Amino acid sequence: MSESPLSVELAEQLLALAADFTRFHDLHARHAVNGSRPAKILTAQATRAQDLANSALNIVTTLNKESMYRSPVICAVYARIRQLAHLAYDAADHLIDAEDVLTHAQAGLPMELGDGFLAVPSEQDARQEIGRRFTLVSELTALGASDAVATAEQYVAERRHCGCLPAHQPPALSRTQSSTMLAVARGEVTISNGRPWNHRNLDNFSISTIRALESRGLITREDCQLWAVDERVHLSPAGRRGLSASFAHPRPAAPTTTRPALRPSGAAIPARSR
């Protein structure tokens, strides 16, 4: 099968979308704890959720431009990206609905509360509804980052299977560095008091690993919106390209030491000549 160059643009876009899902989720968690201006927060978060959905649909547009066979795996990639868009749009709808309840409560206007029943929601009812919707939005977007990364990996692996290889080689990384890059892409790595933390495995990363990847321009740090967390670690553009190229990349086999074959236990020992 002939090998042709593979553009990893789509995979890079998915990794960028994963980072945006992480940022959205961090900010959402902060507002859920400190919701002093609910109307403004709801409007801003609804806009961010719509931006996530639009970014996902833009990736579908990029995928449509690719000349390739629509294998079952590629069809699954389409489905997963569209699902990310639907989840983000659903999140935006919940936030808009919550804002609508708050507006009616503050203005003393009746609204339909179910079964065609009209009533004026109280301020307490509105805040309870906001809390419920905030929880739903958090659940809808919780796996957005990891799903986007998994979809990027699925896409690149399938294209490699069809003989299309990335135009450039992935960076040479140790296994620890590679796993750290993947954890960063999934939105699992933060830094507090100078110590990296893996939120998925609930353990620490070595700060030397973080600094080594930073020195190569593969990851960056941003202020994190989560309470009691100093920084969130994200992939840089170079990191997104490098990780995309590394998906399904065969690792060199570990060197083996050839040893002389052992004599079978039942073999006869030749007699020494005298």
C-alpha positions in Angstrom: 0.0 0.0 0.0 1.5 3.4 -1.0 2.1 5.9 1.7 0.8 9.4 1.3 1.3 12.4 3.7 -1.4 13.0 6.3 -2.4 16.4 7.4 -2.9 16.4 11.2 -4.8 19.6 11.1 -8.1 17.9 12.0 -6.4 16.1 15.0 -4.8 19.4 16.1 -8.3 21.1 15.9 -9.7 18.4 18.1 -6.9 18.8 20.6 -7.5 22.6 20.7 -11.2 21.8 21.2 -10.3 19.6 24.1 -8.4 22.4 25.7 -11.4 24.7 25.3 -13.7 22.2 27.0 -11.2 22.1 29.9 -11.2 25.9 30.2 -15.0 25.9 30.0 -15.3 23.3 32.7 -12.8 25.0 35.0 -14.7 28.3 34.8 -18.0 26.6 35.2 -16.9 24.9 38.4 -15.7 28.2 39.8 -19.0 30.0 39.0 -21.0 27.1 40.6 -19.2 27.9 43.8 -19.2 31.7 43.6 -22.4 32.7 41.7 -22.8 36.2 43.0 -24.0 37.6 39.6 -26.0 34.8 38.2 -27.5 36.6 35.1 -24.1 37.8 33.8 -22.5 34.4 34.5 -25.3 32.5 32.7 -25.1 34.7 29.7 -21.3 34.4 29.5 -21.3 30.6 30.0 -24.1 30.1 27.4 -22.0 32.0 24.9 -18.9 29.9 25.7 -20.9 26.7 25.3 -22.2 27.9 21.9 -18.6 28.6 20.9 -17.6 25.0 21.8 -20.5 23.7 19.6 -19.5 25.9 16.7 -15.9 24.8 17.0 -16.9 21.2 16.8 -19.0 21.9 13.7 -16.1 23.7 12.1 -14.1 20.5 12.6 -16.8 18.6 10.7 -16.3 21.0 7.9 -12.6 20.3 7.9 -13.3 16.6 7.9 -15.6 17.0 4.9 -12.7 18.5 2.9 -10.6 15.3 3.4 -10.5 13.0 0.4 -10.8 9.6 2.0 -12.9 6.4 2.2 -15.7 6.7 4.7 -14.8 3.6 6.7 -16.8 2.6 9.7 -14.1 4.2 11.9 -14.3 7.5 10.0 -18.1 7.4 10.3 -17.6 6.9 14.1 -15.3 10.0 14.1 -18.0 12.0 12.4 -20.5 10.8 15.0 -18.3 11.6 17.9 -17.5 15.1 16.7 -21.2 15.8 16.1 -22.0 14.5 19.5 -19.6 17.0 21.1 -21.4 19.7 19.2 -24.8 18.5 20.4 -23.6 18.2 24.0 -22.3 21.8 23.9 -25.5 23.1 22.4 -27.6 21.3 25.0 -25.4 22.9 27.7 -26.0 26.3 26.2 -29.8 25.7 26.1 -29.8 24.8 29.8 -28.0 28.0 30.7 -30.3 30.1 28.5 -33.4 28.4 30.1 -32.0 29.1 33.6 -31.4 32.8 32.7 -35.1 32.9 31.5 -36.3 31.6 34.8 -34.2 34.2 36.7 -35.5 37.0 34.4 -39.1 36.1 35.1 -38.5 35.9 38.8 -36.8 39.3 39.0 -39.5 40.9 36.9 -42.4 39.2 38.6 -43.7 37.7 35.3 -45.5 34.4 35.0 -44.1 31.6 33.1 -45.0 28.0 32.3 -43.6 25.7 35.0 -44.9 22.4 33.5 -48.1 20.9 32.4 -49.2 24.2 31.0 -49.4 25.7 34.5 -48.5 29.4 34.7 -46.9 30.9 37.8 -44.5 33.6 38.9 -41.3 31.9 40.0 -39.8 33.1 43.3 -36.2 34.2 43.6 -35.5 31.0 45.6 -37.1 28.9 42.9 -35.0 30.6 40.3 -31.7 30.0 42.2 -32.6 26.4 42.8 -33.3 26.0 39.0 -30.0 27.7 38.2 -28.2 25.3 40.5 -29.9 22.3 38.9 -29.1 23.5 35.4 -25.5 24.3 36.4 -25.1 20.7 37.5 -26.6 19.4 34.2 -24.2 21.5 32.2 -21.2 20.3 34.2 -22.3 16.7 33.6 -22.8 17.3 29.8 -19.4 18.8 29.3 -17.3 16.8 31.9 -16.0 14.3 29.3 -15.6 16.8 26.4 -11.8 17.1 26.6 -11.1 13.3 26.9 -13.6 12.5 24.2 -12.1 15.0 21.8 -8.6 13.6 22.4 -9.9 10.0 21.9 -11.5 11.1 18.6 -8.3 12.7 17.4 -6.4 9.5 18.2 -9.0 7.4 16.5 -8.9 9.5 13.3 -5.0 9.5 13.0 -4.9 5.7 13.7 -7.4 5.0 11.0 -5.6 7.2 8.5 -2.3 5.5 9.3 -4.1 2.1 8.8 -5.0 3.3 5.3 -1.4 4.2 4.5 -1.4 7.9 5.2 1.4 9.0 7.4 1.9 12.5 9.1 4.2 14.8 7.1 6.6 15.1 10.1 7.9 12.9 12.8 6.6 13.1 16.4 9.0 14.5 19.0 11.3 11.9 20.6 9.9 11.5 24.1 10.3 9.1 27.0 7.3 7.0 28.0 6.8 9.3 31.0 6.8 12.4 28.8 4.4 10.9 26.3 1.9 9.9 29.0 2.2 13.3 30.5 1.5 15.0 27.2 -1.6 12.8 26.8 -2.8 13.6 30.3 -2.3 17.3 29.6 -4.4 17.1 26.4 -7.2 15.4 28.4 -7.3 18.3 30.9 -6.0 16.2 33.8 -2.9 18.2 34.8 -2.8 21.2 37.2 -0.1 22.8 39.3 -0.5 23.9 42.9 2.3 25.2 45.1 4.8 24.2 42.4 3.6 20.6 42.4 1.9 19.0 39.3 -1.2 17.0 40.0 -2.9 14.3 37.8 -6.7 14.6 38.5 -7.5 11.4 36.8 -5.1 9.1 38.6 -5.0 11.3 41.7 -1.2 11.4 42.0 1.7 13.7 41.4 3.7 14.3 38.3 7.4 15.1 38.5 7.9 18.9 38.1 11.1 18.0 36.1 8.9 16.3 33.5 6.8 19.4 33.2 9.8 21.6 32.9 11.4 19.4 30.3 8.3 19.5 28.1 8.1 23.3 28.6 11.7 23.8 27.6 10.9 22.1 24.3 7.9 24.3 23.7 5.4 21.5 23.9 3.3 22.6 26.9 2.3 25.9 28.5 0.8 27.0 31.8 -2.2 29.2 32.3 -3.8 30.6 35.4 -6.5 28.1 36.4 -10.0 29.2 37.3 -10.5 26.3 39.8 -10.4 27.2 43.5 -7.1 26.3 45.3 -5.4 25.6 42.0 -2.7 27.8 40.7 -2.1 26.8 37.1 -3.6 24.6 34.4 -1.2 22.9 31.9 -2.2 22.9 28.3 -0.5 21.8 25.1 1.1 24.5 23.0 0.5 24.6 19.2 3.7 22.6 18.7 2.6 20.2 21.4 -0.7 19.6 19.6 1.1 18.9 16.4 3.6 16.6 18.0 1.0 14.6 19.9 -1.2 14.3 16.8 1.8 12.9 14.9 2.5 10.4 17.7 -0.9 8.8 17.7 -0.7 5.1 16.6 3.0 5.7 15.9 4.9 2.4 16.3 7.5 2.5 19.0 10.8 0.8 18.3 11.1 -2.7 19.8 13.0 -2.9 23.0 16.5 -4.4 22.4 16.9 -8.0 23.3 20.0 -9.8 24.4 20.7 -13.1 22.6 21.7 -15.8 24.9 23.1 -19.3 24.0 20.4 -21.9 23.9 20.1 -24.0 27.1 20.8 -27.7 26.7 17.5 -29.7 27.1 17.3 -31.3 30.6 17.0 -34.8 29.1 19.9 -34.5 26.7 22.8 -36.9 27.1 26.1 -35.4 28.1 28.8 -36.5 25.7 31.6 -38.5 27.3 35.0 -36.9 27.4 37.7 -38.5 25.3 40.6 -40.0 27.3 
